[in-house]
Amino acid sequence: MHPVDLAIIVVYLAAMPAIGVLVGRKQRSAADYFIGERNLPWWAVCFSIVATETSTLTVISTPGLIWAASGNYNGFTYLQLPFGYIIGRTLVSFILLPRYFKGKQSTAYAFLGERFGSTMQGVSSVAFIVTRLLAEGVRLFAGAIPIQLILSHYGLHTQYWQIVVVLTALTVIYALVGGIKAVVWVDVIQLSVYVGGAVIALIVLATKVPSGWVSRASDAGVFKLFDFNFSGLHLLTSQYAFLTAVVGGAIFTMASHGADQLIVQRFLACRSVKDGRKALIGSGVAVTIQFALFLLIGAMLWAHNGFRNFKELGVKSTDDIFTNFIIGELPVGVAGLLIAAILASTMGALASALNALSNSTVADLYQRFTSRKPEDSKLLRHGRVWTLVWAVVFAVFASLFSSKNNPVIEQGLSITGYTYGAMLGAFLLGLWIKRARQLDAIIAFVVTVAVMAYVVLGVKIPPSPGAKPVVLAFPWYTLLGVVITLVVGGLLSLRHRTVDPKADAANVKEAEPV
């Protein structure tokens, strides 16, 4: 590795914890630690949301999405998914967000506690913790895969667990000391780093692509944006089908950004409902622009690689295409910046998960089930202790993997399919079905998780006689889970002749701050 690239990476790794500690060193209360006393600017929260949902694999993989393994091209059809994200986040900002700003709630699941009871709040919190542990732990390990490949090319031979431990140790420094303020402001910097790195890669590619590449890309379908194939099988199994991406993506993001504490904690740190709404909807627009940027890099890589389809490239995975370009063709300094950008996306997602897990553990489990109201300084100490505990758990869990071919990775990455529908469905059950009681919600939640586990792991759809079965496209998982929760919970609620007294109290909408 060139000394300049190495210096950039070392400076970055040292600077992020230092900046985080500097920003958040004056934490004095649990509210400050977990939601920043609801005093963070909406634009910073918006960028933090985008950084939180962006992983190393997003940076590495998205350019390769223009290729299809079949030899054809997906083009820009992946952008249909963030179009759905904008719709889903807009719905969340008007349906769920105002209710989160009632009183002094610091977690998404406090609403379920008010609507149904502490047991339901605990069940949803445990589901969130397990989901986030599996998904983020596996994502942490998956993020180490391209990092190891890049470092190995430069003569730095490392084990996956070593990368995991170093990244976790550096991240926990500022997450432990600075809380949500440190996480958000470091996220803003990290977003700037990886987007800046992508822009520089785009500029470098612009000097390498042959003339006339745009028209050739258009003729080959590389710029194709919409997939209007409405055949039933295609809609069920392809995430690139228009209805699947837009409708399924909207419902998916309603769960990920409306019922997952990882994101809800972000907009709860805003100053008002209005600011939270701008941050949430703005994140949908920003992530769409981000995906478009990385897909444009993919289109230019296609031209740079001789206009070849995936079968002709001679690589094992489309993930390798951008990685190989970073390793072999970026000038000195730019390669270091891109590697720092990859590290940034991993650290940002991990820091967000640590703070959200700590918040949910303290607010949804410790306070609810101990029935204690300790002084604020003690809650702050608990928050920091649990941040450290979850950091250790993440590092140990991610270090258990030794091979990127381990099938557990695929299951871990799809873990949200088990629980997102149940989570969002529980919120909608509480909002729409006023007869539903706590036991109805718990049974519906557990049944949904069990059914979705069977669907994710066991349901295969044969595309044609004798052909290899395929799975249901992931955007439909959340919608299916929501329907199951509402049907089961709704049927159980019919046992009750009257409205649950908690329903009206929980659904009262306070005047929105302006």
WOZI-V885860 format. One record per helix or strand of 3 or more residues. SS is the DSSP state (h for helix, s for strand). FROM is the first residue (numbers start at 0). TO is the last residue. If there is no record, write none. Layout:
BEGIN
ss/from/to
SS/FROM/TO
SS/FROM/TO
END
This chain:
BEGIN
ss/from/to
h/2/23
h/29/37
h/41/51
h/55/65
h/78/94
h/96/99
h/109/114
h/117/152
h/159/205
h/212/219
h/231/236
h/241/255
h/260/267
h/272/303
h/309/312
h/318/328
h/333/369
h/375/398
h/406/412
h/415/431
h/437/457
h/474/492
h/500/506
END
